[in-house]
Amino acid sequence: MGFRVQRLELSALGLSQLDAAIEYMQQDLAVAKSLGDAAGECRAHGNLGAAYFQPGLLATRSPPTGTSSCWP
């Protein structure tokens, strides 16, 4: 499932459909967390960070907050 969601998020991001890409990335993160997949969780956080740094997006919304095991 994670691989399919990741392909959808990257496709949406490539098509500049940021809202759809972020939704897929959040789904990817939820799946990784539910499976206890630390590497998948870190990848999903990285992808979300990349999406939020797309030009103009941070001006219109705030990135999510929370905890992660990806960094101390």
Secondary structure, 3 states (H helix, E strand, C coil): CHHHHHHHHHHHHHCCCHHHHHHHHHHHHHHHHHHCCHHHHHHHHHHHHHHHCCCCHHHHCCCCCCCCCCCC
